[in-house]
């Protein structure tokens, strides 16, 4: 209880310092927001409720109601195509979709059919052998059940040696040797680099992705929402993590691929999300930035939705790499927070109406089919 009180007060202080109002009044608004709309201090800061009237708060969507709709549209078995990274990889390869190659697996293979496609890595020596076959460059070891970029190890092969990001031998890094005995499963992949034309907005080694939400109704695929995840600094992943990662989010026009607004953590006031106008590393102007080869990326996502037709709504993470458009991940239970931050508005009405109509339509079609079968 005391910890929660401290969290509320610290959040109120951060907002107050940035907006030049008394912290006690911010605290009152935060408590009212919790009582009326059910949003706590983290959401209050994440969605910048301090600069929005109370009437706007109710328009924001929470995770649980969204997941309930997603689960009705995406059957349990179909969800495994997105949740299981091996099944996702196999479907992409079967349908000739561009996705990061899996060169090896640390830990037990979940499917023995994969043994013919990827190398089994039991120790550091095996890892070195596999990487040497692929050649110099940067690589990733990713937890097969990981999310939000947690647990990823980035390293490189240089002069025949495995080196960490800091240039030291990988074998000496904390947590590396332990993965071989951890019982966890890790995938070995190349650390793909952003396309050269993305240098201004992705100046580092991290590959930023575009989150595009698709729906599929009677074979028709539409992209309904999207945002750009912009990596900052030496981050390994582009995840936003409520601003804690330092990365940015941007609203992007679905027709043109042009950035309209960008948001990220306020550098002065902890936890506060504010509008950002320049990339902190490159200095490039974010509003108005034109994402290159936008049509190619959109086409790749629509092709992916067609190939994963069992999933009626998907939150795609797609990227433009040195080799072109690439499908990084499919999310059957995608989060709405990213979109609501990037678009700076609540999506409760839009998403619940859109997905709710799809659920109602499917229920009606199922009832009609059952009625015909009975007769």
N, C-alpha and C positions, 0 to 999 in steps of 0.2 A: 504493500500500500504506500509506504513512504517513498519507495523508488518511483512509483507512478506519479506521485505529487511532484517530486523533483523533476521528472521528465516534462510534465506540464509547465512548470515554472521556467525551466531552462529554455524550452521552446518559445514561451511567451517573451522571455528576455531577448532572444535572438531576433524575433520578429519586431519587437519594440525598438531595438537599437537600429534596425534597418529602415524602419518607417517613421521614426521619431514620434512615437506615441508612448503613453505610459504602459508599462508591462502589465499592470493590474487590469487595465481595460482589455488588453489582448487576451489575458487569462480568462476573463469573463466570457469573451466571445468564443474561446476554445471550449470552455465547459458547456456553453449553450449549444455549440455545434455538436458536441458529443451527445448531449441529452436529446436534441431534436433530430439529428440526422445520423447519429451513430458513428461519426468519424472522430478518431482520437488525434493526439498531437502530431504523430508522424504524418498522417494524411493531411492534417491542417497545413503543415509546412510543404508537403509534397505537391499539393494542388494549389498552393498559394491562396488559401481561403481568406487570408488577412486582407487581400485586395479585391475581394469579391463580395457582393451582397449575399445575405443569408438565402435569398430566393434562388441563388445559383447553386448553392451547396447540394440541394436535393437532387440536382440533375446528374450527379456523379454516381457511377456504377461501382459496386463492390464485387469482389472476386467470387463469392459463393453464388449469388444469383446468376452470374454469367456462366459459371461452370455447370450449373444445373441445366441451362439451355444447351450448352455445348455437349453435355453428356447425352442429351436426348437426340441430338443430331448425329453424333459420332458414336456408333456402337462400341462396346467394350473391346471386342476383338480388333476392330478397325483402328482403335486408338494405339494398339501396339505397333502399327506401322510407323507411327511418329515417335512413340515413347522408346521403342527399342531401336537403338542406333544401328544395329546390324540389319534388322529388317528394313529400316529406312534406306540404308546403303544398298542392299540387295535389290529393292524395288527400283531405285534410281538407276542402277546398272542394267537391270532387265529392260527398263524403258528408255535406255540410252540418254538419261538426263545427267547433266554435269553436276557432280558433287565431289567433295574432297575424297581422294583415294585413302583406303585403309591399308597400310603396308604391313602391319603386325599387331598382335594382341598380347598384352601382358595379363596373365591369369587364365582361368578356364574359358574355353570357347563354349558359348551357349548353344551352338549348332555345329555339329561335326562337319557339315557340308562346307563350312567356312575354311576348314583346314586346307582345302585345295586352293583357296583364294588368297589367304593371308598367312604370314609367318607367325609361328608361336614363339614368343619371347619369354624365356624363363629367368634370365639374368642379364647383367650389364654386358657380358660378352656377346650374347645373342642380339641385344639391342644394337651394339656397335656393328655387328656383321650385317644386319638388315639395313641400317642407315648407310653404311659404306656402299652397299649395292645401289642405293638410290642416289648417292652423290652428296656433295657439300650443300650447305644451306641450313635454314631454320626448320625445326620440327616441333610438334606438339605431342605430349602424352595427355590424353583426355579421359577422365573417368567415364565409363560407359553409361553410368546412371547419374552423371553430374548435370548441374544446371547453374545458370547465372554466372558461368565462368569460374566457379569454385573448383579447386583441386587440379587445375591445368598446370603442367610443367612445360615451359618453353626452353628449348636448348638448340644448339647448332653443331654441325659437324664441320670442323675446320682443321686442316692439316692432319686429317686422320684421327682427330681427338673429339670427344664429346665435351662441349663447353657450355656452361650456363650463360645466362644473359650478361652477367658481370664479367665474363671472360675467364672465370675460374673453371677448373675441372668439375664436370657434373657430378662425378662420384663423391666429391667432397661436400655437396650441397645437402642441407638438412631436408629429410623427407624423400630423397631420391632412392637411395638403396632400399629403404623400407618398402617401397611399392611392390617389390618382387615377392615379398612374404606377407603382404597385407591381406591377401585373399580377395582384394578388389580387382576389377577388370579395367584395364586402360587400353585405349586405342592409340596407335601410332599413325600420325598424319603429318603431311607437310604443313608448315605455317605459311599459308598462302598470303601473298602480298597484294595490296590494293593496286588497281589499274593505274598506270602512270598518270592518266588524266585526273586522278583523284588526289594527286600529291598535295594540293592546297588545303583540302579539307581532311585528309588523312596523311599527314606528313611523317608519321612514325611507322613502325613495323606492323602495328596491329591492323587487322582487316575489319573495317566497319561494315555493318549490314543494314539492309533496309527491311523493316517489318511491314509486310503487306498481308492484309486480311482478305481472304477469298471466301466466297459463298458459291455453292453449286445448286442450282434449281433446275431439274429436268434437263440436265446436261449443259445448261448455260452457266458459264463461269464468269463471275464478276469480282473485281477488286473493289472493296468498299471503304477501306481505311488504310492508312499507311503513315509511317514515320521513319526518319533516318537516325540511326544510332552512330554517333560520332566519337571515336576513341580519342583520348587525350594522353599526352605524356608517354610513358613507357608501359602503359597498361597492356596486359596480355589479351584481354577480352573487351568487347564494346558494351558490356552490360552497364545499365544505369545505376542500379542498386540504390534507388531513392536519392541519387546525387552523391552518395558516399564514394563512388568510384572516381569521381572527377570528370567522367565522360559527359557528353552532351546529347540532347535529343532535339530533333527538328521536325516541324511539320513540313510535309512535302506534297506538292500538287500531283494528284494521281494521273492527270492527263499529260502534264509537261515534264514532271520530274524536277520542278524548280522549288527550292526551299523558300518558305514564306517567313517563318519565325523559328528561333532556336532558344532552348532553355537549358539551364544547368545550375550547378550549385553556386550560391553567392560566396565569393572568396573571402568576404569580411565577416559574414554572419552564419555560423554553423547551422546546417540543416535547412536553411532557407533556399528555395528554388527561385531563380530570377531569369529574366530574359537576357540572352547573351547575343552580342552582335558580331563578335569576332572569334575566330579560333585562337585559343590562348597560346598555341605553339607556332602557328604559321602567320597569324594576324589577318588571315583572309576574311573578307566580309561574308557573313553567313546568310542574311536575308538576300534573296535574289540569286543565290548560288544555283547553277544549273548542273544537275547530276548528269554525267555523260552517259551516252548509250542507253538512255532510259527505256526506249522501246525494246531493246534486247533483254533487259532485266524483266520487264513486264511479261514478255513472251515466255521467258523461262519459268516464271511463276505460274502462268496459266497452263503451261504444259505440265508442270508438276501437279497442279490441282486435278488435271485430267487423268494423270497416271495414278494418283491417289484418290480415285473417284469414290471409294468407300467413305471417305471423310468429307462431310458436306460443308464444313467450315474449317479453315486452317489459318493459323498465323505463321506465315512464312518468314524465315530469315534468309534473305538472298543477298548475294554480294557480287560486285564487279571486280574480278581479279585480273591479274596479268594475262590470263588465258581467256577471259570473257566472263559472261554471266554464270553464276554458280549457285546451286541450292545448298545452303549450309544446314538448315534444320527446318522441320515441319512441327508445328505445335498444335496439337488437337485441343488443348485447353489453354489457349493463349491468354495472356494477361492484358487487361484493359488499362492498367495504370500508365504504361508507356504512352499509349495513344492519347489519354486524357491530359497528360503533362505536355506532350508535344503540341497538341491542338488547343491547349489552354481552355478547355471546356469539358463539361460532363457529357458522357455518351450513353447515359442510362436510357434515355428515350430512343435514341437511334438504334442501339444494339438490341435492346429488349424487344423493340417493335420488329426489327428486321429478322432476328433469330426466332422470335416468338411466332411470327407469321409462318416461317419455315416449319416449325414444330407443328403448328395447327394444320398446315397443308399436308404434312406427312401423316398425321393422325387421321385426317379425313380420307386420304388415299388408302391407308391401311384398312380402315373400316369398310370402305367401298369394296376393296379386294376380298375381305372376309365375307362380306354379304354375297358377292358373286359366287364365291366358293361354296357357300352354304346352299345356294339355289342350284 
